[in-house]
Amino acid sequence: MGTAFILIKTVPGMERDVYLTLSDLECVLEVHVLYGEHDLIARIGAKDSSDLATILLSTFRTIKGIRDTETLITVDY
């Protein structure tokens, strides 16, 4: 399984809308509000790295209110 944490900066005032949109996505396992440089963090899961790439490029880039993201992809150790 592919897992990634996405640090998200939102358009000011859109934090709640983005949070609710992410919460409704099947691929999003968790979403939390943050204080600091980033507004939200989401943990996503996918069946493999190809599916993970599709989610990151197709799904997250279409969510209204997301200004910037930083993706942290996990690896098995």
Residue frames as qw, qx, qy, qz and C-alpha x, y, z in Angstrom:
[[0.000, 0.888, 0.459, 0.000, 0.00, 0.00, 0.00],
 [0.388, 0.367, -0.023, 0.845, 1.20, 3.52, -0.79],
 [0.325, -0.807, -0.433, 0.237, 0.85, 6.12, 1.92],
 [0.368, 0.367, -0.007, 0.854, 1.58, 9.83, 1.85],
 [0.199, -0.702, -0.437, 0.527, 1.12, 12.81, 4.11],
 [0.297, 0.600, 0.326, 0.668, 0.10, 16.02, 2.37],
 [0.231, -0.481, -0.306, 0.789, 0.84, 19.35, 4.02],
 [0.205, 0.657, 0.581, 0.435, -1.67, 21.87, 2.67],
 [0.072, -0.289, -0.152, 0.942, -1.81, 25.65, 2.50],
 [0.221, 0.650, 0.721, 0.090, -5.27, 26.97, 1.68],
 [0.060, 0.543, 0.212, 0.811, -6.64, 30.18, 0.27],
 [0.011, -0.009, 0.557, -0.830, -7.43, 32.36, 3.31],
 [0.546, 0.076, 0.232, -0.801, -10.94, 31.65, 4.53],
 [0.764, 0.200, -0.446, -0.420, -11.22, 28.33, 2.63],
 [0.021, -0.371, 0.887, -0.274, -9.76, 26.09, 5.35],
 [0.570, 0.078, 0.644, -0.505, -13.13, 24.62, 6.40],
 [0.763, 0.479, -0.062, -0.430, -14.28, 24.00, 2.81],
 [0.458, 0.531, -0.713, -0.030, -11.04, 22.20, 1.94],
 [0.225, -0.248, 0.851, -0.405, -11.21, 20.21, 5.19],
 [0.698, 0.218, 0.453, -0.510, -14.77, 19.05, 4.43],
 [0.712, 0.547, -0.316, -0.307, -13.90, 18.18, 0.82],
 [0.256, 0.479, -0.830, 0.124, -10.91, 16.11, 1.92],
 [0.422, -0.132, 0.749, -0.494, -12.96, 14.38, 4.62],
 [0.786, 0.328, 0.218, -0.476, -15.37, 13.11, 1.94],
 [0.539, 0.570, -0.582, -0.211, -12.66, 11.52, -0.22],
 [0.983, -0.147, -0.063, -0.089, -12.28, 7.75, 0.09],
 [0.755, 0.356, -0.317, 0.451, -8.51, 7.93, -0.36],
 [0.025, -0.627, 0.382, -0.679, -8.11, 10.32, 2.59],
 [0.625, -0.224, -0.720, 0.203, -7.56, 8.28, 5.74],
 [0.387, -0.648, -0.397, 0.522, -7.18, 11.28, 8.07],
 [0.253, 0.639, 0.112, 0.718, -7.29, 15.05, 7.85],
 [0.486, -0.607, -0.401, 0.484, -6.32, 17.49, 10.61],
 [0.100, 0.959, 0.056, 0.258, -6.21, 21.26, 11.06],
 [0.724, -0.072, -0.199, 0.656, -2.78, 22.69, 11.83],
 [0.128, -0.980, -0.019, 0.154, -1.45, 25.92, 13.30],
 [0.533, -0.483, 0.426, 0.549, 1.68, 27.30, 11.73],
 [0.015, -0.397, 0.557, 0.729, 3.03, 27.41, 8.21],
 [0.213, -0.127, -0.846, -0.471, 0.50, 24.88, 6.88],
 [0.523, -0.183, 0.086, -0.828, -3.26, 24.89, 7.40],
 [0.921, -0.050, 0.121, -0.366, -4.09, 21.18, 7.06],
 [0.033, -0.424, 0.894, 0.139, -2.45, 17.77, 6.91],
 [0.881, 0.126, 0.007, -0.456, -4.01, 14.78, 5.20],
 [0.342, -0.325, 0.873, 0.120, -2.92, 11.14, 5.23],
 [0.753, 0.359, -0.169, -0.525, -3.84, 9.33, 2.05],
 [0.566, -0.214, 0.794, 0.062, -3.66, 5.68, 1.16],
 [0.646, 0.501, -0.315, -0.481, -3.51, 3.98, -2.22],
 [0.989, 0.002, 0.141, -0.051, -3.09, 0.43, -3.48],
 [0.809, 0.027, 0.165, 0.564, 0.30, 1.21, -5.07],
 [0.306, -0.446, 0.090, 0.836, 2.59, 4.06, -6.11],
 [0.087, 0.233, 0.606, 0.755, 0.86, 4.48, -9.46],
 [0.247, -0.715, -0.631, -0.171, -2.52, 4.95, -7.78],
 [0.415, -0.648, -0.237, 0.593, -0.90, 7.33, -5.32],
 [0.252, -0.143, 0.324, 0.901, 0.44, 9.46, -8.18],
 [0.075, -0.481, -0.665, -0.566, -3.00, 9.56, -9.80],
 [0.350, -0.762, -0.521, 0.162, -4.59, 10.73, -6.54],
 [0.395, -0.541, -0.039, 0.741, -1.98, 13.43, -6.04],
 [0.169, -0.089, 0.445, 0.875, -2.04, 14.73, -9.60],
 [0.163, -0.389, -0.683, -0.596, -5.72, 14.34, -10.46],
 [0.405, -0.677, -0.615, -0.002, -7.67, 14.62, -7.23],
 [0.438, -0.594, -0.261, 0.623, -5.76, 17.05, -5.03],
 [0.243, -0.091, 0.271, 0.927, -5.01, 19.51, -7.83],
 [0.147, -0.457, -0.599, -0.641, -8.73, 19.93, -8.54],
 [0.361, -0.634, -0.618, 0.292, -9.82, 20.84, -4.99],
 [0.064, 0.792, 0.133, 0.592, -10.94, 24.45, -4.86],
 [0.475, -0.855, 0.060, -0.198, -9.21, 26.40, -2.10],
 [0.850, -0.298, 0.147, 0.409, -5.89, 24.56, -2.05],
 [0.156, 0.958, -0.203, -0.130, -3.11, 27.10, -2.63],
 [0.303, 0.643, -0.698, 0.082, -0.03, 24.93, -2.13],
 [0.953, -0.269, 0.013, -0.137, 0.91, 21.41, -1.05],
 [0.070, 0.631, -0.769, 0.078, 3.97, 19.55, 0.14],
 [0.940, -0.024, -0.208, -0.271, 3.86, 15.79, -0.28],
 [0.217, -0.557, 0.782, -0.178, 5.71, 13.40, 2.02],
 [0.863, 0.115, -0.388, -0.302, 5.62, 9.86, 0.62],
 [0.652, -0.528, 0.516, -0.169, 6.34, 7.09, 3.07],
 [0.588, 0.419, -0.684, -0.105, 8.59, 4.11, 2.40],
 [0.933, -0.338, -0.098, -0.075, 8.80, 0.72, 4.04],
 [0.083, 0.759, -0.600, 0.241, 11.92, 0.33, 6.11]]
